[in-house]
Amino acid sequence: MYQFISNLPKQRLPWVLLALTGMGLEASALFFQYVMELSPCVLCVYERVTIMGIILAGLVGAIAPANPFIRFSGFALWFVSAIYSLRISMEHVDIQLNPSPFSTCDFFPNFPSWAPLHEWAPWMFNPTGFCDEISWQFLSYTMPQWLIVTSAIYLTVAVIVFSCHIIGLIKPTK
């Protein structure tokens, strides 16, 4: 099993599957916004950006999985995106479950001036909702709580695959 996991990053299919899972989450977000008419808040928009990072990580890794630089660039994007997704989701859950006038989110996204995503793709990145509003639940969990689960899974899988891969590079099988 270890050998199988160790070799996954050298193959294109696992990276493509990583990108496809992120695309599925983004499609779900758009379904919630445009079909179910749930308004995304600023933190929802930031969470979308982190999932875009997961998609980008998968696409980068799929470009040339045999190339160590490309492969480790994909891993770096995967780790950063999963960590930020987990952090933002936890902040969002805290705002929802512990509402306070002192702990709120912004009304407008704070993207860098060189990448105003809310202007480039307002249909995807323009917030219209409030962070403390709970408008959807499944099995008694809110959307940000489910994103904590998803982010934790992304991060756990990244740690396992990366660790096995590094050990496989250090101690190759005979």
N, C-alpha and C positions, 0 to 999 in steps of 0.2 A: 504493500500500500504506500509506504514511504517513497519507494522508487517511482511509482506512478505519479504521486503528487509532486515530487521533485522535478519531473520532466514536463509537467503541464505548461509552465511559462515558456517553454521552447517551442510550443505548438501554437498555431494560429487560432484554432477553434475555441479554446478557453478564453482567449482575449475577446473574440467576437461575442461569445456568450456573455461576458461581463458587460460589453457595450449594449447588447440586446436587453439585458435586465434593466439597465439604466433607462433605455428607451421605453421600456414597458412602464416604468415608474413615471416618466415624463408624460407618456400618453395617458396614464391614469390621472395625472394632475390636470391635464387639459380636459379630460372627460368630466372631472369634478367641476371644473370652472365653466365649461361651455354647455355641457349637457345637463348637469345637476344644478347649474347656476350658483355655485358656491364661490364667493369672492376671496381671492388670495390676499393675505396680508404681506407686509414687508418681510417677515421671517419666512413665510411660505415661498416668496420669491427667492430669498437667499438659499433656502433649501433646494429649490429648483436648480440654482447655479451649482451647488455641490454635486447634485446628481448629474448635471452636465459634465462636471469634472470626472465622474465615474465613467460616463460614456466616452469622454476623450481619452481616459486612461486605457480603456479597452481598445479603442481605435489605434492609439499610439502603439500599444503592445502588439496589435495585429499587423502592423506595417511590416515588421521584420523581426519576428520573435527569436530568430537565431542570433541576432545582433545583440550583444550584452548591453550596449549603451541604450538602445531602443527599449529593450526589455526592462532595464532598471529605471528608465524614464517613465514607463508605464506603471511600474510599481510605485514610484514616488508620487505620481498623480493619484493613484489609487489610494495610497495611505493618506495623503493630504486631504483629498476629497471626503473620504470616509470619516476622518477625525473631525473635520469641520462640520460635516453633516450631523454627526452625533452631538457635537457641541451646540449647534444652532437648534437642533430638535429638543435638546434638554432645556435650553433657555426658553423655547417656545412653550413647552409643557409647563415650566415653572410659571410663566406669565398666565397661562390658562387656568392652572389649578390654584394659584396663589395670587389672585388679582390684587393689584395695589395701584394707587394713583402715582406712586413713585417709581414703579417698575412697569414701564410701557414700551412699546416699540415705536419706531418712527412712522410717519405718514408717507414719506417718500424714500425710495431706496438710496443708499449712499454708495453708488458705484463710482469707480475712478473716472476722472474726466476723459481719459483715453479709451474708456469702454462703457459708455452710457447705455447699458443693455435695455433699460426701460424706455429709451428713445429709439433704439434700433429695432427692437421687437416688443412693442408695448403689449401685443396680444399674449405674450408669454411672461414678461417681466414687469408689468405695471401693476403694482398692488392697488386693490380697491376695497380690501376688507380690514378687519381689526384683529390684532393678534390674540386678544383675550376671548374672542368669540369662539364657541364650540358649536359648529354647525353640522358636524357629521361624527358618528361613532359606529364602530363595528366591534362586536363582542365586548362592549363597554369601554373600548379604548378609542381615544381621539386620533385624528390623523397624525399629529406630531408624535404621539406615543407609538403609533405603528412605524413612523419613520425612525424612532429610536431603535426599535427592533431591527428594522432593515439596515440601518447604519451599523449597528453592532454586528450583524451578520456579515456585511461587507468587510468590516475591520477584522473580524475573527478569521474569515477566509483569507484575507490578505496576509495576516500574520502567519497562519499555518502554511500557506503556499510559499511565501517568501522564506520562512524559516527552513522548510524542507528543501527549497531550491538552493539556498546558501549552503546548507549542510551537504547537499549533493555536489555542489561545486568544490567544496573544501575536501570532501572525502568521497571521491567518485567510486562507483561500484566496479568490481573487476570483471 
